[in-house]
Amino acid sequence: MIVDCHAHLVPPDLLAAIRNDAARFPNVRQIEDGGSLAFAFAGRKPTRPVSKPLSDIPARLAWMSKQGIDRQVVGGWVDMFGYELPGAEAEAWSRLANDCLHSAAKSEPHLVPLATVPLGDGARAAGVLKAAMAAGFPGAMIGTLPRGVGSRLDDADLDPFWQAADETGAIIHIHPSFDAGDARVSVRMHVLLEPRDVDDALVRTGSAKGPGRNAAVPGAVRRNEF
C-alpha cells in the first residue's frame, strides 16, 4: 500500500458552513477572493486565499489514482487553524473544521483525516483532541506557533494537550506555520527555516518537563518533510 503522509484538505462543506454561519465567528473576517475565501483572525493580517485544489476532492482522487496512491493523510490548512481566536470561539472553529473533515473522509475512504485543535488554549485543545480521537481520527495536525510570534510548543499551559495525546495514543503531525511574523518562519527564508522550526519544536518539547510530554513526543509526532 502506498500512502501519501502529508497533505491538506479544506472540504467544500467547510467553506459553505463558514459562509452560512458567519455570525457564529465574530472574530473571523471573511475575504472573498476570486470565488474562494481568505480569512483574517482576531484583527490579524489576512491569510492566503484557499486555493481551489485544496477543496477539489474528485480531482484529488483522480490524481491519487494516476500516481498509484492508495491513501492520503490529510490535515486542515494551517493558515485556517485560527489559533488567534479567543477560547470558546477557537474551540467552535476547530470542532466545525473537524466535523467537515471527518464527514469528507467518511464518505471517501482513500482519505485519512487529522484533526485540528485550538492550540492557543491547552485545556481546550486537549478536549477537542479527545473528542476527535473518540470520533475515529488517528491524531491531529498542529502548527509550530500556538500563540503567534515567540510562542513555543513546550509552553507550560500546553501540558494538558500533550498529556491527552499521550493518553489517547494520538499521532501529532507538527507542521511549520507560514508567514506568521516570526523570524523562524519568514517568507524569504521559508525553505531554509521551516524544517529548523519543526526540529526546534520537537527538541524543545521532547526535552521539556511536564505531564505526558516525554512519553507522548518520541512516538507520537511526525516531522514535516520537504
FIKOLGU-951271 format. One record per residue (C-alpha): residue number from 1; residue in one letter; x, y, z. Coordinates in Angstrom, 3 decimals, decimal comma, always signed. Example, Ala and Ser with C-alpha at 12.3 -4.5 7.8 and 13.67 -1.06 7.14 Angstrom:
FIKOLGU-951271
<site n="1" res="A" east="+12,300" north="-4,500" up="+7,800"/>
<site n="2" res="S" east="+13,670" north="-1,060" up="+7,140"/>
END
This chain:
FIKOLGU-951271
<site n="1" res="M" east="+0,000" north="+0,000" up="+0,000"/>
<site n="2" res="I" east="+1,297" north="+3,464" up="-0,935"/>
<site n="3" res="V" east="+0,401" north="+6,254" up="+1,494"/>
<site n="4" res="D" east="+0,905" north="+9,986" up="+0,962"/>
<site n="5" res="C" east="+1,503" north="+11,019" up="+4,570"/>
<site n="6" res="H" east="+1,415" north="+14,802" up="+4,174"/>
<site n="7" res="A" east="-1,468" north="+16,607" up="+2,505"/>
<site n="8" res="H" east="-4,086" north="+19,246" up="+3,301"/>
<site n="9" res="L" east="-7,820" north="+19,346" up="+2,668"/>
<site n="10" res="V" east="-10,418" north="+22,097" up="+3,023"/>
<site n="11" res="P" east="-13,730" north="+20,310" up="+2,380"/>
<site n="12" res="P" east="-16,241" north="+22,280" up="+0,293"/>
<site n="13" res="D" east="-18,778" north="+21,738" up="+3,073"/>
<site n="14" res="L" east="-16,488" north="+23,605" up="+5,475"/>
<site n="15" res="L" east="-16,308" north="+26,684" up="+3,259"/>
<site n="16" res="A" east="-20,084" north="+26,592" up="+2,822"/>
<site n="17" res="A" east="-20,621" north="+26,277" up="+6,575"/>
<site n="18" res="I" east="-18,297" north="+29,194" up="+7,279"/>
<site n="19" res="R" east="-20,113" north="+31,393" up="+4,771"/>
<site n="20" res="N" east="-23,545" north="+30,405" up="+6,084"/>
<site n="21" res="D" east="-22,725" north="+30,732" up="+9,771"/>
<site n="22" res="A" east="-20,556" north="+33,842" up="+9,866"/>
<site n="23" res="A" east="-22,319" north="+35,250" up="+12,941"/>
<site n="24" res="R" east="-21,041" north="+32,321" up="+14,976"/>
<site n="25" res="F" east="-17,470" north="+33,542" up="+14,481"/>
<site n="26" res="P" east="-17,398" north="+37,311" up="+15,110"/>
<site n="27" res="N" east="-13,587" north="+37,432" up="+15,178"/>
<site n="28" res="V" east="-13,201" north="+35,819" up="+11,759"/>
<site n="29" res="R" east="-13,302" north="+38,234" up="+8,828"/>
<site n="30" res="Q" east="-14,112" north="+36,501" up="+5,569"/>
<site n="31" res="I" east="-12,478" north="+37,930" up="+2,447"/>
<site n="32" res="E" east="-13,920" north="+36,842" up="-0,884"/>
<site n="33" res="D" east="-11,111" north="+36,317" up="-3,369"/>
<site n="34" res="G" east="-11,820" north="+35,064" up="-6,877"/>
<site n="35" res="G" east="-14,536" north="+32,664" up="-5,795"/>
<site n="36" res="S" east="-12,536" north="+31,456" up="-2,831"/>
<site n="37" res="L" east="-12,005" north="+32,740" up="+0,701"/>
<site n="38" res="A" east="-9,193" north="+34,266" up="+2,700"/>
<site n="39" res="F" east="-9,502" north="+34,950" up="+6,424"/>
<site n="40" res="A" east="-8,338" north="+37,461" up="+8,997"/>
<site n="41" res="F" east="-8,444" north="+36,141" up="+12,561"/>
<site n="42" res="A" east="-8,916" north="+38,481" up="+15,514"/>
<site n="43" res="G" east="-7,820" north="+41,546" up="+13,559"/>
<site n="44" res="R" east="-4,614" north="+39,986" up="+12,232"/>
<site n="45" res="K" east="-3,436" north="+40,228" up="+8,628"/>
<site n="46" res="P" east="-5,312" north="+38,123" up="+6,048"/>
<site n="47" res="T" east="-4,315" north="+34,591" up="+5,219"/>
<site n="48" res="R" east="-3,643" north="+33,399" up="+1,711"/>
<site n="49" res="P" east="-6,907" north="+32,533" up="-0,092"/>
<site n="50" res="V" east="-7,890" north="+28,873" up="-0,044"/>
<site n="51" res="S" east="-6,652" north="+27,509" up="-3,365"/>
<site n="52" res="K" east="-9,201" north="+25,516" up="-5,363"/>
<site n="53" res="P" east="-7,154" north="+22,261" up="-5,368"/>
<site n="54" res="L" east="-7,437" north="+22,184" up="-1,561"/>
<site n="55" res="S" east="-11,204" north="+21,674" up="-1,914"/>
<site n="56" res="D" east="-11,486" north="+19,716" up="-5,175"/>
<site n="57" res="I" east="-11,901" north="+16,160" up="-3,887"/>
<site n="58" res="P" east="-12,713" north="+14,499" up="-7,274"/>
<site n="59" res="A" east="-9,559" north="+15,995" up="-8,845"/>
<site n="60" res="R" east="-7,524" north="+14,894" up="-5,816"/>
<site n="61" res="L" east="-8,784" north="+11,312" up="-6,101"/>
<site n="62" res="A" east="-8,095" north="+11,253" up="-9,838"/>
<site n="63" res="W" east="-4,521" north="+12,452" up="-9,211"/>
<site n="64" res="M" east="-4,037" north="+9,837" up="-6,473"/>
<site n="65" res="S" east="-5,247" north="+7,097" up="-8,797"/>
<site n="66" res="K" east="-2,917" north="+8,240" up="-11,563"/>
<site n="67" res="Q" east="+0,033" north="+8,250" up="-9,150"/>
<site n="68" res="G" east="-0,862" north="+4,859" up="-7,677"/>
<site n="69" res="I" east="-1,507" north="+6,312" up="-4,193"/>
<site n="70" res="D" east="-3,850" north="+4,213" up="-2,061"/>
<site n="71" res="R" east="-4,337" north="+6,531" up="+0,928"/>
<site n="72" res="Q" east="-3,677" north="+10,171" up="+1,648"/>
<site n="73" res="V" east="-3,302" north="+11,560" up="+5,167"/>
<site n="74" res="V" east="-4,993" north="+14,967" up="+5,179"/>
<site n="75" res="G" east="-4,850" north="+17,680" up="+7,798"/>
<site n="76" res="G" east="-6,580" north="+21,015" up="+7,629"/>
<site n="77" res="W" east="-4,909" north="+24,022" up="+6,048"/>
<site n="78" res="V" east="-2,504" north="+25,597" up="+8,545"/>
<site n="79" res="D" east="-3,484" north="+29,160" up="+7,576"/>
<site n="80" res="M" east="-7,020" north="+28,351" up="+8,766"/>
<site n="81" res="F" east="-6,222" north="+26,898" up="+12,186"/>
<site n="82" res="G" east="-7,330" north="+30,123" up="+13,884"/>
<site n="83" res="Y" east="-5,079" north="+29,907" up="+16,944"/>
<site n="84" res="E" east="-5,506" north="+33,681" up="+17,390"/>
<site n="85" res="L" east="-9,216" north="+33,377" up="+18,200"/>
<site n="86" res="P" east="-10,487" north="+33,682" up="+21,798"/>
<site n="87" res="G" east="-11,041" north="+30,413" up="+23,660"/>
<site n="88" res="A" east="-14,670" north="+29,418" up="+23,069"/>
<site n="89" res="E" east="-14,679" north="+30,721" up="+19,508"/>
<site n="90" res="A" east="-11,420" north="+28,926" up="+18,705"/>
<site n="91" res="E" east="-12,849" north="+25,681" up="+20,050"/>
<site n="92" res="A" east="-16,028" north="+26,042" up="+17,993"/>
<site n="93" res="W" east="-13,929" north="+26,812" up="+14,892"/>
<site n="94" res="S" east="-11,823" north="+23,667" up="+15,377"/>
<site n="95" res="R" east="-14,848" north="+21,481" up="+16,039"/>
<site n="96" res="L" east="-16,562" north="+22,743" up="+12,873"/>
<site n="97" res="A" east="-13,441" north="+22,035" up="+10,825"/>
<site n="98" res="N" east="-13,197" north="+18,550" up="+12,321"/>
<site n="99" res="D" east="-16,856" north="+17,761" up="+11,670"/>
<site n="100" res="C" east="-16,480" north="+18,643" up="+7,996"/>
<site n="101" res="L" east="-13,144" north="+16,861" up="+7,583"/>
<site n="102" res="H" east="-14,471" north="+13,738" up="+9,303"/>
<site n="103" res="S" east="-17,542" north="+13,737" up="+7,057"/>
<site n="104" res="A" east="-15,420" north="+14,079" up="+3,904"/>
<site n="105" res="A" east="-13,111" north="+11,246" up="+4,942"/>
<site n="106" res="K" east="-16,013" north="+9,017" up="+5,996"/>
<site n="107" res="S" east="-17,536" north="+9,280" up="+2,517"/>
<site n="108" res="E" east="-14,163" north="+8,778" up="+0,834"/>
<site n="109" res="P" east="-12,048" north="+6,021" up="+2,465"/>
<site n="110" res="H" east="-8,929" north="+6,923" up="+0,477"/>
<site n="111" res="L" east="-8,582" north="+9,943" up="+2,797"/>
<site n="112" res="V" east="-7,255" north="+9,625" up="+6,366"/>
<site n="113" res="P" east="-8,060" north="+12,780" up="+8,378"/>
<site n="114" res="L" east="-6,004" north="+14,555" up="+11,033"/>
<site n="115" res="A" east="-7,949" north="+16,798" up="+13,387"/>
<site n="116" res="T" east="-7,469" north="+20,488" up="+14,118"/>
<site n="117" res="V" east="-7,250" north="+21,685" up="+17,743"/>
<site n="118" res="P" east="-7,455" north="+25,188" up="+19,311"/>
<site n="119" res="L" east="-3,807" north="+25,198" up="+20,347"/>
<site n="120" res="G" east="-3,948" north="+28,670" up="+21,867"/>
<site n="121" res="D" east="-5,560" north="+27,036" up="+24,913"/>
<site n="122" res="G" east="-4,031" north="+23,773" up="+26,120"/>
<site n="123" res="A" east="-7,071" north="+22,583" up="+28,056"/>
<site n="124" res="R" east="-9,473" north="+23,256" up="+25,179"/>
<site n="125" res="A" east="-7,036" north="+21,642" up="+22,732"/>
<site n="126" res="A" east="-6,964" north="+18,544" up="+24,946"/>
<site n="127" res="G" east="-10,755" north="+18,337" up="+24,977"/>
<site n="128" res="V" east="-11,046" north="+18,722" up="+21,203"/>
<site n="129" res="L" east="-8,308" north="+16,125" up="+20,641"/>
<site n="130" res="K" east="-10,048" north="+13,594" up="+22,893"/>
<site n="131" res="A" east="-13,346" north="+14,156" up="+21,075"/>
<site n="132" res="A" east="-11,641" north="+13,761" up="+17,703"/>
<site n="133" res="M" east="-9,965" north="+10,517" up="+18,755"/>
<site n="134" res="A" east="-13,293" north="+9,176" up="+20,018"/>
<site n="135" res="A" east="-14,818" north="+10,037" up="+16,618"/>
<site n="136" res="G" east="-12,187" north="+7,992" up="+14,807"/>
<site n="137" res="F" east="-9,425" north="+10,448" up="+13,937"/>
<site n="138" res="P" east="-5,951" north="+8,894" up="+14,336"/>
<site n="139" res="G" east="-4,469" north="+12,173" up="+15,574"/>
<site n="140" res="A" east="-4,067" north="+15,859" up="+14,792"/>
<site n="141" res="M" east="-2,013" north="+18,287" up="+12,743"/>
<site n="142" res="I" east="-0,722" north="+21,305" up="+14,671"/>
<site n="143" res="G" east="+1,284" north="+24,411" up="+13,805"/>
<site n="144" res="T" east="+4,553" north="+25,416" up="+15,448"/>
<site n="145" res="L" east="+3,307" north="+28,785" up="+16,732"/>
<site n="146" res="P" east="+0,354" north="+28,209" up="+19,076"/>
<site n="147" res="R" east="+0,042" north="+31,887" up="+20,019"/>
<site n="148" res="G" east="+1,942" north="+33,704" up="+17,312"/>
<site n="149" res="V" east="+5,382" north="+35,268" up="+17,414"/>
<site n="150" res="G" east="+7,721" north="+33,800" up="+20,021"/>
<site n="151" res="S" east="+5,321" north="+31,115" up="+21,286"/>
<site n="152" res="R" east="+6,549" north="+27,554" up="+21,728"/>
<site n="153" res="L" east="+5,056" north="+24,102" up="+21,830"/>
<site n="154" res="D" east="+6,705" north="+23,431" up="+25,197"/>
<site n="155" res="D" east="+4,877" north="+26,321" up="+26,908"/>
<site n="156" res="A" east="+3,600" north="+25,033" up="+30,237"/>
<site n="157" res="D" east="-0,077" north="+25,725" up="+29,534"/>
<site n="158" res="L" east="+0,014" north="+23,204" up="+26,679"/>
<site n="159" res="D" east="+0,732" north="+20,337" up="+29,105"/>
<site n="160" res="P" east="-2,944" north="+19,201" up="+29,061"/>
<site n="161" res="F" east="-2,784" north="+18,825" up="+25,284"/>
<site n="162" res="W" east="+0,398" north="+16,746" up="+25,330"/>
<site n="163" res="Q" east="-0,981" north="+14,617" up="+28,139"/>
<site n="164" res="A" east="-4,163" north="+13,989" up="+26,125"/>
<site n="165" res="A" east="-2,045" north="+12,989" up="+23,118"/>
<site n="166" res="D" east="-0,188" north="+10,521" up="+25,311"/>
<site n="167" res="E" east="-3,322" north="+9,089" up="+26,905"/>
<site n="168" res="T" east="-5,157" north="+8,604" up="+23,606"/>
<site n="169" res="G" east="-2,164" north="+7,450" up="+21,552"/>
<site n="170" res="A" east="-2,763" north="+10,285" up="+19,095"/>
<site n="171" res="I" east="-0,411" north="+10,856" up="+16,192"/>
<site n="172" res="I" east="+0,663" north="+14,509" up="+16,233"/>
<site n="173" res="H" east="+1,899" north="+15,937" up="+12,945"/>
<site n="174" res="I" east="+3,849" north="+19,157" up="+13,657"/>
<site n="175" res="H" east="+3,629" north="+21,493" up="+10,673"/>
<site n="176" res="P" east="+5,511" north="+24,792" up="+10,225"/>
<site n="177" res="S" east="+3,453" north="+27,952" up="+10,484"/>
<site n="178" res="F" east="+3,508" north="+30,128" up="+7,369"/>
<site n="179" res="D" east="+4,402" north="+33,823" up="+7,345"/>
<site n="180" res="A" east="+3,400" north="+34,334" up="+10,967"/>
<site n="181" res="G" east="+5,702" north="+37,309" up="+11,552"/>
<site n="182" res="D" east="+8,264" north="+35,187" up="+13,388"/>
<site n="183" res="A" east="+11,839" north="+35,265" up="+12,083"/>
<site n="184" res="R" east="+11,908" north="+31,470" up="+12,308"/>
<site n="185" res="V" east="+9,303" north="+31,176" up="+9,566"/>
<site n="186" res="S" east="+9,794" north="+34,302" up="+7,469"/>
<site n="187" res="V" east="+8,639" north="+34,151" up="+3,860"/>
<site n="188" res="R" east="+12,088" north="+34,869" up="+2,433"/>
<site n="189" res="M" east="+13,658" north="+32,076" up="+4,478"/>
<site n="190" res="H" east="+10,676" north="+29,738" up="+4,080"/>
<site n="191" res="V" east="+12,550" north="+26,706" up="+2,754"/>
<site n="192" res="L" east="+15,623" north="+27,083" up="+4,963"/>
<site n="193" res="L" east="+13,978" north="+27,879" up="+8,262"/>
<site n="194" res="E" east="+10,762" north="+25,861" up="+8,288"/>
<site n="195" res="P" east="+12,481" north="+22,480" up="+8,778"/>
<site n="196" res="R" east="+14,554" north="+24,064" up="+11,556"/>
<site n="197" res="D" east="+11,366" north="+25,393" up="+13,147"/>
<site n="198" res="V" east="+9,882" north="+21,904" up="+13,347"/>
<site n="199" res="D" east="+13,141" north="+20,407" up="+14,597"/>
<site n="200" res="D" east="+13,306" north="+23,100" up="+17,269"/>
<site n="201" res="A" east="+9,742" north="+22,329" up="+18,337"/>
<site n="202" res="L" east="+10,497" north="+18,619" up="+18,567"/>
<site n="203" res="V" east="+13,686" north="+19,077" up="+20,569"/>
<site n="204" res="R" east="+12,211" north="+21,627" up="+22,977"/>
<site n="205" res="T" east="+9,017" north="+19,671" up="+23,539"/>
<site n="206" res="G" east="+10,740" north="+16,325" up="+23,868"/>
<site n="207" res="S" east="+13,230" north="+17,605" up="+26,422"/>
<site n="208" res="A" east="+10,757" north="+19,669" up="+28,454"/>
<site n="209" res="K" east="+9,403" north="+18,545" up="+31,788"/>
<site n="210" res="G" east="+5,678" north="+18,092" up="+32,190"/>
<site n="211" res="P" east="+2,875" north="+15,517" up="+32,377"/>
<site n="212" res="G" east="+2,829" north="+13,256" up="+29,337"/>
<site n="213" res="R" east="+5,387" north="+15,190" up="+27,317"/>
<site n="214" res="N" east="+8,318" north="+12,822" up="+27,338"/>
<site n="215" res="A" east="+6,024" north="+9,845" up="+26,938"/>
<site n="216" res="A" east="+3,973" north="+11,380" up="+24,126"/>
<site n="217" res="V" east="+6,508" north="+13,119" up="+21,959"/>
<site n="218" res="P" east="+9,007" north="+10,490" up="+20,787"/>
<site n="219" res="G" east="+6,426" north="+8,085" up="+19,368"/>
<site n="220" res="A" east="+3,558" north="+10,428" up="+18,599"/>
<site n="221" res="V" east="+4,916" north="+13,154" up="+16,352"/>
<site n="222" res="R" east="+5,839" north="+13,326" up="+12,723"/>
<site n="223" res="R" east="+8,252" north="+15,896" up="+11,395"/>
<site n="224" res="N" east="+7,075" north="+17,762" up="+8,305"/>
<site n="225" res="E" east="+9,289" north="+16,771" up="+5,374"/>
<site n="226" res="F" east="+10,280" north="+18,841" up="+2,343"/>
END
